[in-house]
Amino acid sequence: MTHELFGSATNLVTRLRDLADNQGEKPAFDFLNEQSLETTQLRFSDLDLRARAVAGAIQQAGIRERALLLFDRPGDFVGTFFGCLYAGVVPVPAYPPTANPAHWQRLERIAVDAAVDGLLSSSKLLPAIESALQHKPTFSRVRLLAVDSLDDSAASFWQPPTLSGDSLAFLQYTSGSTGDPKGVQVTHANLMANIGTFGREFGFHRESHMVSWLPLFHDMGLIGCMLGPAIVGCRAFLMSPTSFIKNPVRWLQSITRFGGTISGGPNFAYDLCSHKITEEQQAALDLSTWEVAFNASEPIRAATLKRFAKRFAAAGLRGSALKPSYGLAEATLFVCGVATNSLAETRTVSAKALAANQTAPEPVDAADRLELVASGRINRDQQVRIVAPESLETRPDGEIGEIWVQGSGVTLGYRNRPEQNQRDFAAHTAEGDGPYLRTGDLGFVQAGSLYVTGRIKDLLIFNGRNLYPSDIEHTVERTAPGLRPGCGAAVSVAGEAGEELVILQEIAPRHFDESRADDTVQAIREKVWHLHGVQPVAVVLLPPKSIPKTSCGKLQRYQARRGFLDRAWKPVAAWHKTEATATAEITAPAATPRLGDIHRLTREHLAATMGLSNAGALPGSQKLFELGLDSIGALEFKGRLEDEFNCELEAGLVFDYPTIDDLVAHLAETCGLQPQPTQNDADLDAMNEDQLAELLAQELGSSQGGR
């Protein structure tokens, strides 16, 4: 299938080569540095040359099938992804490596499932990757290649592949952090059709300016913000995700500086800007060029849209620019969204009725009112049905059911999962209509607009990340003795800035030591944070038979969530984030005077990140996750420290140095900070460099005990 935006091209390689011939001098990508100020520009002719060079090197290296892509900078990723396409090799994007062992376990599962024969990265990351892979037999026959060290002369080795619309373009892995990853098989035809659809709905044209911080290993960043602009032929300004998380105003400053017309992200990104950007920073913004501010990937909240629109109206943002949308990787990316000539719609329903998967007239009781945001009108390229999940009967307008999708964006299914593909990608209604993709999401259609109300599939979304509750529950039940296997529930509750995680877990009285209940709760919090990167706001240990189940023994997580909100149980032990932070006391000794300034600045930046008023009350020996620092906060905190001390810190900073004391010692060592003398340190002036080094080594050694 071709699209009016792309002429006769049926695959991405042909399309990009056409653009290189017809508008080769036009900028394709501008890669922003960490401060989002300076840019490195890549024209369409440059992109074509770079893709041919990478492709030639891939072919010369003997990589023939699939290649794992591990990058931390957009500039390296873009040329490599297109290089794989030019080589006829299927790219497999994945999260760049960290120090977290769970991350490497996931990469191994992806590598096995995809049967990769290549791993492509940068010369900066590859030494650490090679070291990590030394004892992993999965990667013993995988060829490693640092693509940033390749010269463009490698383009002379390129042999054009034979491609069609049905050729596999890439594998998008989607899964919980410890579950078996599932590789969505996306073809060139899927991409051309889906980009054509959202390109038309969102008004993409050759003069559009995309500005994005979204990670390129995720479908929204990869397809929506990289591939979309590239094959439409417009210009994209890409910044790193960490640059945005460290300082959210950089996103809006980049839209201002480069005249961004299209940009967006998950719901939490808009909340982060509303909460973190100061009035002084806002005064310098000009968002009048922003035509499409898409909001996707997680539940879209009416309050978020209203707050963001109100907050930045003075900067020229038009409320009509806010465009909620809905999509999923299994449908390539986009299913529907609010078109450029339309306004976002909302509908007020009964929260109690919605909890029972029913819609009802607007409630009289204000406490029962819930405002839903429509994800846009159904478009001509996608057929959407609302189907009863069990009877498979099509539901009429206004009735809730599972969202089923049919269209050219629906992918081939998951790699190596024929039974699941038959069930989820070839579904037919009771009336015989099909095949459809079963999304696992609940919703209803009203007057042609789609409202997403919940999920059948067990999926939790925190800060734009997808996690499966079964993965978290499996982690929890193995944390300590006396926890009943299969008798726990990981559920989400609404918080001020989005969904928050609650852990509910039954105990086995004969095997559980109640005197160690608090230690068990703390161990659960630490294990969940370490393996899944999300901070629970509550952990509740319950007597046996508390967690509701069906007659066949299946967990009823919704009912468990309701029991938590209704305080239906008398717990064996419980911890709540607000209670813990409110009663936190300083139990650690005073900071070493010689490192006093470093301690003070680290505490101040941590307090600013977490929105706490009393930085001095943060204990130096207490673990950061116990204070409530989550994964997004960890990145922001890292960025603050880098800016303050003018040094680059590792991605897994809070895992490797989990307390303030550990961090201070590491900062002094890594960043070359010189402790400042105090009234008690006059004798330091008399010490030579060797004596100072020995003293510092003692200080560092004494503060490592908490690691």
ZIVEN-V118929 format. One record per helix or strand of 2 or more residues. SS is the DSSP state (~ for helix, > for strand). FROM is the first residue (numbers start at 1). TO is the last residue. Records with the same first field share a line. If there is no record, write none. Layout:
SS: FROM-TO, FROM-TO
This chain:
~: 12-22, 44-60, 74-87, 101-114, 123-133, 137-139, 147-149, 152-157, 188-201, 219-232, 241-246, 249-258, 267-276, 279-283, 302-315, 319-321, 329-331, 351-355, 366-368, 418-424, 469-477, 509-511, 514-532, 557-565, 577-582, 593-610, 615-617, 624-627, 631-645, 653-656, 660-670, 679-686, 689-702
>: 27-32, 39-43, 66-69, 90-93, 118-121, 143-146, 168-174, 182-187, 209-212, 235-238, 262-265, 292-295, 322-327, 334-337, 346-350, 369-377, 382-387, 401-407, 427-428, 434-446, 449-455, 460-462, 465-467, 483-495, 498-507, 536-542, 573-576
